[in-house]
Amino acid sequence: MKSLKITAILLMFVLVLSSCSTVKVATDYDQSVNFGQYETYAFFKPGIDKAEISDLDKKRILRAIEAEMAEKGFTKSDSPDMLVSIFTKTNQNVNIYNNNYAYGYGWGWHPWYWGAGRNTISSTTEGTLYIDLIDAEARELVWQGMGTAALASDVERKQKRINEIVEEILAKYPPGKN
């Protein structure tokens, strides 16, 4: 019986931890493109400059993309096959929990009837990162990955979270190898 309780507690702990690190990913791509032709990349500065986030967060995202692209065998180049751009959106999620409870007996107001209630309000910031891969010669979007996740606020957790989001998105590139 005791081992069953411990197992249940561990399972709940694992579920809570795994739900905290979830990144929702979606991708879209041009099915007529041969993705094997791309070997080099560069960042598309005009697109990146439009991203409405701090320059520090842009640097964090670009470093994470560089690391993932290098892991996939891509080389950063001054004459690239592919351009990489980013776009971001944030959304504030506010959750209100109405926790009403009452004690006593009878209907309506009664001297022995008392109740209490409280509302709990929590909010989280959810961010969406779009990574666009553009054919450098044709200047056309060929692949787009989107990742949505809760954002961290402190610096160390923020970099780790950005790395996780970028890794999850680029794990879906190239299409068909997932």
C-alpha positions in Angstrom: 0.0 0.0 0.0 2.8 2.4 0.9 4.6 1.7 -2.4 1.4 2.4 -4.3 1.2 5.8 -2.6 4.8 6.6 -3.4 4.3 5.5 -7.1 1.2 7.7 -7.3 3.1 10.7 -5.9 6.0 10.2 -8.3 3.6 9.8 -11.3 1.9 13.1 -10.4 5.3 14.8 -10.0 6.4 13.6 -13.4 3.1 14.8 -15.0 3.5 18.2 -13.4 7.0 18.6 -14.6 6.3 17.4 -18.1 3.3 19.7 -18.4 5.5 22.7 -17.4 7.9 22.1 -20.2 5.5 21.5 -23.0 6.0 23.4 -26.3 3.2 23.2 -28.8 4.8 23.0 -32.3 3.3 23.3 -35.8 5.1 23.6 -39.1 4.2 24.3 -42.7 6.3 24.1 -45.8 6.3 24.2 -49.6 6.0 20.6 -50.8 7.6 21.3 -54.1 11.0 22.3 -52.5 13.9 19.9 -52.3 15.2 20.7 -48.8 18.4 18.7 -49.4 19.7 21.6 -51.5 20.2 23.9 -48.6 23.6 23.7 -46.8 24.3 27.3 -45.8 22.3 30.0 -44.1 22.4 33.6 -42.9 20.0 35.6 -40.7 17.6 37.9 -42.5 18.2 41.1 -40.6 15.2 43.1 -42.0 12.8 40.4 -40.7 14.6 40.0 -37.4 14.6 43.8 -36.8 10.7 43.7 -36.9 10.4 41.2 -34.1 8.9 43.0 -31.1 11.1 41.7 -28.4 14.1 43.1 -26.6 17.5 42.9 -28.3 18.7 40.6 -25.5 15.9 38.1 -26.3 16.7 38.4 -30.0 20.3 37.5 -29.2 19.2 34.5 -27.1 16.9 33.3 -29.9 19.6 33.7 -32.6 22.2 31.9 -30.5 19.8 29.0 -30.0 19.1 28.9 -33.7 22.8 29.0 -34.6 23.4 26.0 -32.2 20.6 24.0 -33.7 21.5 24.8 -37.3 25.1 23.8 -36.6 23.9 20.5 -35.1 21.9 19.8 -38.3 25.1 20.4 -40.4 24.3 23.9 -41.7 27.1 26.4 -42.1 26.6 30.2 -41.6 27.6 32.0 -44.7 27.9 35.4 -46.4 26.4 33.9 -49.6 23.8 31.5 -48.1 21.3 29.1 -49.7 18.7 29.9 -47.1 17.8 33.0 -45.0 16.5 32.6 -41.4 14.0 35.1 -40.0 12.0 35.2 -36.8 8.7 36.7 -35.6 7.3 36.7 -32.1 3.9 37.2 -30.4 3.0 37.2 -26.7 -0.3 36.5 -25.0 -1.2 37.1 -21.4 -3.4 34.3 -20.0 -5.4 35.2 -16.9 -7.1 32.4 -15.0 -9.7 33.1 -12.4 -10.7 30.2 -10.1 -13.9 30.7 -8.0 -13.5 28.6 -4.9 -16.8 29.0 -3.0 -17.6 26.8 -0.1 -20.1 26.9 2.7 -20.7 25.1 6.0 -23.8 24.6 8.2 -27.3 23.3 7.6 -30.7 24.6 6.4 -31.7 26.9 3.6 -30.9 30.6 3.4 -29.5 32.6 6.2 -29.4 30.9 9.5 -27.4 31.7 12.7 -25.6 28.4 12.4 -25.0 28.8 8.6 -21.8 30.4 7.6 -19.8 30.4 4.4 -16.7 31.6 2.8 -15.3 32.0 -0.6 -12.3 33.3 -2.4 -11.2 33.9 -5.9 -7.7 32.9 -7.0 -6.3 34.8 -9.9 -3.2 33.7 -11.8 -1.6 34.9 -15.0 1.1 33.5 -17.3 2.7 34.9 -20.3 2.7 32.6 -23.3 5.0 33.3 -26.2 4.9 32.2 -29.8 8.1 32.1 -31.8 8.0 31.7 -35.6 11.1 30.6 -37.4 10.9 31.3 -41.2 13.3 29.6 -43.6 13.5 31.5 -46.9 15.1 30.5 -50.2 17.9 33.0 -50.6 17.8 33.1 -54.4 14.0 33.2 -54.9 13.3 35.2 -51.7 10.4 32.9 -51.0 9.3 31.3 -47.8 9.9 27.6 -48.0 9.4 26.4 -44.4 7.9 27.9 -41.2 8.0 26.5 -37.7 6.0 27.8 -34.8 6.4 27.0 -31.2 4.2 28.2 -28.3 5.1 27.9 -24.7 4.9 29.6 -21.3 7.7 32.0 -20.9 10.2 32.3 -18.0 11.0 35.6 -16.4 14.4 35.2 -14.8 17.5 35.3 -17.0 18.8 31.8 -16.5 15.5 30.1 -17.0 14.7 32.4 -19.9 17.7 31.2 -21.9 17.0 27.6 -21.1 13.4 28.0 -22.2 14.3 29.7 -25.4 16.8 26.9 -26.2 14.0 24.4 -25.6 11.5 26.2 -27.8 14.0 26.6 -30.7 15.1 22.9 -30.4 11.5 21.7 -30.5 10.7 23.8 -33.5 13.8 22.9 -35.5 13.4 19.2 -34.6 10.7 19.3 -37.3 13.1 20.4 -40.0 13.6 19.2 -42.7 10.0 17.9 -43.4 9.6 14.2 -43.7 12.4 13.2 -41.3 10.4 13.3 -38.2 
